């Protein structure tokens, strides 16, 4: 008769959440716990959960309060009749099974979904009592873990249910699933009445094809035309455009990959524009961000197409430099990665790129350093080290060779121009 107590006790231990038995109008814990528990001490909260189980006896009741604390209750109508202090229990009669005075509830919680700071913890306790108590932090569990714990407890008590049912019946799904078909029909009719129409799939594909070809002018022209026939993804105009920018950047980045841009470069650029859009505070800024992303991706496709006139091995060599320029790059390592001899790779790279590989790497690093000198406040020494030059003197020599001035002169010129 007491096996269920053993299982629930172990569940309480493993789940790190208290399980309290409520029967004969009194509570007791399956194991000794210290601290205030609203389920034991606050009759209003406990009665609310009990009322919920009486309305839906087969479903565990679950409450999430304003502090993200979770409380649950499971009704057990077939519980044996026993006194909390008794060592023995007897099966309930059929008459007793119909009488709520003989029923038993198992109350689970509290747990919180995130750590509470001292002020939040104080407000949580003040929600349930005004008595001076030790404000012990409740266990922190994810919603999924607490839900699993609730399901296991229900199974121990021969009540089988699933996650969706618990969430839906306790109104924790914000009503998303209720009347979904009817709601979608009304939404569609409202869009028709307001003449809200999406652009066609073929128009979207035409835009992406322009990106794949690196044709920024046609891509932007079509983009601006399609802006006049947008579907409505949000009632809030700013949120609408944030979503549109996210979708646009995701699509054009994949189109750019189809156009030959390396996935690493495309994903990095995609992340940049998505973060850039977060700082946009109005619709014109979001549109400008989206348009710049389209131009940038098209430009990368065009540059890649120009490089594509080179052989496969030289293209791969350039991609390797792009990804590893901050590290020490050895011709032998690139050749081994491509499964060709270093001598052959050096010869075809010099022939097709009109420059030796080490010179190409140095120029690439100088270009990256030049951008950092213009747009960051990092020290010249840190920038030289960051882009992969082994010494400051070598950095200075290479920079002057390709830029015609020292790093300090370059920074002074370009940063003074920015404020002139």
N, C-alpha and C positions, 0 to 999 in steps of 0.2 A: 504493500500500500504506500510505502514511503519512497519507492524508486524515483518517482518524479521529483521529490525533494533533492535527492542526490544529484540528478542530472541538472536541475536548475541551479543548484548550489555551484556545481562545477562551471556552468555557463556564466554565472555571475563572476566567478574567479577569473575565467579566461577572458571574458568580455570587459572586465574592470568596471562594471556598472552594477549598482545595487539592485537586487530583486527582493521586493517586499511582499509578503502575503497579507491579504486583507480578507478577513472572514469573521463572522459573528460581531461585526461592527468594531473590530480592533485589528491592529497591525502588528506583525512581527517579522523580523528579517530572517532570511535563510542562514545568514552568517552574521557575526557581530561586526557592525560598522559604527564608526564614530562620526559625529558631525550632524548638522541639521539636514534633513531631507524633506523638501516640500511635500512629497507624496505621503509621508507619514504625518507631518505636522500641519499641513494646510488642507482643511476639510473641503474648501471650495474647489481647489485644483483636483483633489481626489474624486469628489462627487461629479465633477465635470467629466472626467474620464469614465467613471462608472456609468453615468447616463449615456455616454456615447456607445459603450458596449451593450447596454440594454436595448438600444435602437438597432444595433447591428451585432448580434451575439456571436456570429461566426468570424468577425473581423477584429483583429487587435485594434484598439484605439490608440491614436498617436497625436500628440500635441507638440508643436514647435512654438515656443514663446518668443517675445520680442528680443530676448537676449541670446537667441539661437540655442536655447536649452531644449532638450528633448525629454518627454515623459510618455510612457506607454502603459497600457493596461490590457490584460487578457482575461476574459471571463471564462470560468470553468464551472459549468452548471452541474457536471457529474462528479464534482469533488466529493471525496468521502467526508463523512461528518465526524469532526474531532474537535477537541478543545486544544488551544495552543499549548497548554501545559500537559496534556495527556500523552501517554506513551502508545496508546492504541486508537484505532479509528475503525469505523464501520461503514459499509457502503450506504449511500443515501437511498432512501426509499423513493419510489416513483412520485409520491406526493411531495417529498422534500425537494426533488429535482425541479419541481414546478414553483417552488417557493424561494424568492430571492434572498430571504433571510438565511437560507442554508447554502447559498452559493459562495464561491470563493473567487477572488480576483488576485492575479499576480501583477504587481506594479513594478515597472522597470524604469530605472533612471534615478536621478537626472544624469544626463551627459550633456556636454556642450560641444558645438561644432568647431570652436576655435578657442584659443587661450584668451581669458578675460584679464584686462589690466585691473589694478586695484579699485579704480572708480567703477568700472563695469561690474566687477564682482560685488561691490557694495550695493549697486543699484539692483542687481539680480536678487540678492537676499532681501532687500527692502520691498521687492515686489511681492514677497510671500510672508514676511513677518516684520514686525517692528521691535521685537524683543532683542536684547543684547545677546549676540551669539558669536561664536568663533566662525569667521567667514572662510571656510575651507573650500578650495577650488574643486569643482566637480571634475570627474574624468573627462578628458578630451577624446572624442571618437569621431570618425567620419560618419556621414549619414549612411553610407552603404554598409559600414560595419555594424552600426546600431540596428539597421534594418535586418541584416542577417541574423543578429542576435535575437531580434524579435521573432523572426520566422522559426528559428530553432526552438525557442521557448513555446511557440504555438504548436509545433509538431510534437513536442514532449507531452503536451496536453491534448493530443489528438485533434488539433485544429489546423488543417492544412490551408495555406493561402499563398499568394505570390506577391512579389514586390509591387507590381502595377496595381493590384487590387488594394493593397494597403495604402498606397499613395493616393489613388483615386478616391477611395471611400472616406479617407480622412481629409479630403479637399486640400491636399498638398501639391496638386498639379496645376494650380491657378486656373482650373477649368479648361485647360487646353484641349482635352479629349472630349469634352461634353459637346454634343451637337456639332461634331466636326464637319460632317457632310453638309448639313444645313448652313453652317457658318461659311463654308467655302462657296456655296451657291450664292448666298447673299453678297459675299465679297465680290464675286465675279459680276453679278448684276450691277452692283454699285460702281464698279470700274467701267462697265459698259455705259451706264447712265452719265458718268462724268467724262466719258470719252478718254479714259486712260488706257493706252495701248502700248504693248511692248513692241520694240522693233523686231523684225523678222529674223529667223535663224540665219537666212542667207546673207542678210545685211551684216550680222555679227561676224560671220565667216569671211565676208569681204574685208572687213576691218582687220581681222587677224591675218589675212593674207597679205595686206599692205605691210603689216609689221614683219611678217616672215620675209618679205622682199626688201625690207629696210626703207620703204617709201614713206617717210615721215609726213610729207606734205599732204598726200592723199589720205593717210590715216587720220590726221588731225581734221581735215576737211569733212570726212565722213563722220568722225566722232562728234563734231559740233552739230552736224545735221541730225544725228541720232539722239542728241540731247533733247531735241524737241518732242520726242515720242518715247519717253521713259516710262517703264512700269513703276508702280508705287510700292516701295518696300518699307516705308515708314511714314507715319503721319507728320513726323517732325522733319522739316526740310534739311536741317543740318545732318541729322542721323541718316536721312535718305542719301545724301551725297557722300557721307563717310562710307556707307555700304557700297555705293557705286564705285568709289575710288578703290576700295579693297578688291571688288570683283574685277575691275578693269586692270589693275596692276597684276593680279594673279593670272588673268588671261593673256595679257601681252607678254608677260615673262615667259610663259610656256610657248607662245608663238615665236618669241625671240630664240628660244632653244631650238625650235624647229628650223629657224633660219640660220642656225649654226653657232649661236652664242653658247659658250660652255655653261652647263648647269650651275657650276659653282659661281660663276660671274653673274648669271641671271638671278639666282636666289639671293645673292648678296645685294644686288641692286633692288630687287623686289622688297627686301626687308627695309632698305634705306627709304624707299618712297612710302611704304606703309607707316614707318615711324615719322616721316616728314609730314604725312597727312594728319597725324595726331595733333600737331601743333597748329593746324589751320583752324581759325575761329569763325570763318564764314564761308558761304558757298563760293564766291569768286576765288578765294584762296584754294579751296578744294579742287575747283575746276582747273586752276593754273597748275596745281600739283599733279593732277591726272594727265594734263597735256604735256607737261615736262617729262613725265615718266614715259609716255608714248614716244616722244622725240628721242629720249635717251636710249630706249630699247632699240628703236629703229636705227639710230646711229651706231649702236654696237653691232647690229646685224650687218650694216654696210661695211664697217671696219673689218668684220670677220670675213665678209665676202671678198674683200680685197686681199686678205691674208690667204683666202682659200685657193688663190691662184698658185700658192706654194704647194709642195708635195705634202702628203699625209704626215711624214716624219717631221717636217719643219713646223707644220701646224701644231702637232703634239708638243714639240719642243717649246714653242711660244706659250702654249697653255701651261706647261710645266713652270716656266719662268713666272707667269702671272700668279700662280698659286704658291710658289716657294721663294719669291724674290727676297724675302726677309731672312732666308736661311743661306747657308753656304751651299752654292750650286756647283756641282762638278759635272763636266761633260761625260765622264765615265758612268755616273749614276743615271743620267738621262738616257744614254745609249743602252745601258743594261735594262732600263725600264721598257725601252722600245725594242729590245732584242736585236740590236744592230751594233756594228762596231763603232767605237768612238771616232776613228779616223773617217769612216764613211759619213757619219752624222756631221762632223765638223766641215767636211768638204761640201756637202749639199747645202748646209745652212749658209755657209759663206757665199756660195754661188747664187742661191735664190734670194737671200736677204741683203746681199751686197755689204755685209759686215760680219765680222767674226762673232761667235756666240758670246764670248766674254765681254766684248764691247757692247753687244746688244743688251746684256744683263746690266752692265754699268749704266747705260743710257736709260734703261727702264727704271732703275733705282733713282737716278737723278730726277726723272720726271715725277716720281712719287714724292721725293724730297721737296721738289719745287712747290707742289701743291700744299704740303704741310707747312712750308715756310710762309706761304701766302695766307693760309686759312687757319693756322693754329698758333698758339703762343708757346709751344714747346721750345726748349732751348735747341740751338743748332747742333750741339753735341748729341743730345737725345735723338734728334731727327736722323742724323747720320747713322747712329747705332741702330735705330728702329728699321730703317730701310735696308740694312744688311751690309753697310760698308765696314770693313774690319778695323779701320783707324780714321781719326779725324783728318789727318793729313791727306790720306787717299781720297776721302770724301771731298775735301776742299779742291783737290787737283782735278778730280773727275767732274765736279760741278762746274768749275771754271772752264774746263775743256768744252762741255756741251752747252753751257748757258752764257758763256762769255763774261762772267763776273763771279765773285765769291758768294757763298751762301748768305753772308751778312749783307753784302751790297744788294743782292736779289731781294731779301726780306725788306730792307729799308726802302727800296724803290717801289715795290708792289704794295706794301702796307701804307706808305705815304700817299700813293695814288688813290687808295681806298678812302682816304679822309680828305682829299683835295677837292 
